[in-house]
């Protein structure tokens, strides 16, 4: 079993076109050739095409932060899988807690998006995670279990292998309150066991599970050292070249 560490930056709704290109250019300069770690950045959709052009032929992939599940048609404001691929996108973050909680996406919506991405070459990075009150009510496993079950409904074993999961406890996102390495490891093991029950050991062993929530250049190393933590989905700290480079290097 060897899972390649995968560090992805989620830029969320930040930056301008010029600061996006500056950030991507800085990462290209410092990370090109770092081939033992898989690396991606996920700019706002309006910038993905230009960022992807700048990072073309480098080892830094580009992801989107969302997609719509239909191919085309009267869906004002939405973007399809084909459009993302056309723009040079390789990954798509799905079911991020901000989309689940602010934009009311349900597991069923996330599921349709995963199936649409998998019907193409896009690699889904599927986020799951509990709210603080759910953790305090000892409902973490129940919530995360339901998110995994619902989000991955009807995903075949072959397709499951291509998926990346990001465990992002909502109380740790953007709060500076990072989960302890043991807290992260515990939930990652729980998720891996669920995948094993559904898809068998080989697939469970091959699926990468990133941790996300206040990861920075100081805490990354300790979290990434856990055997079931296979990378990180980084928000705030992915907006600074030096910070993101340090996180990648610590992997
Ligand atoms: P954060 O965000 O690193 O700023 O906590 C992580 C995420 O939302 O993916």
Boltz pocket constraint, residues with backbone or C-beta under 6 A from the ligand:
constraints:
  - pocket:
      binder: B
      contacts: [[A, 10], [A, 168], [A, 172], [A, 173], [A, 174], [A, 175], [A, 176], [A, 212], [A, 213], [A, 214], [A, 215], [A, 233], [A, 234], [A, 235], [A, 236], [A, 237]]
      max_distance: 6.0
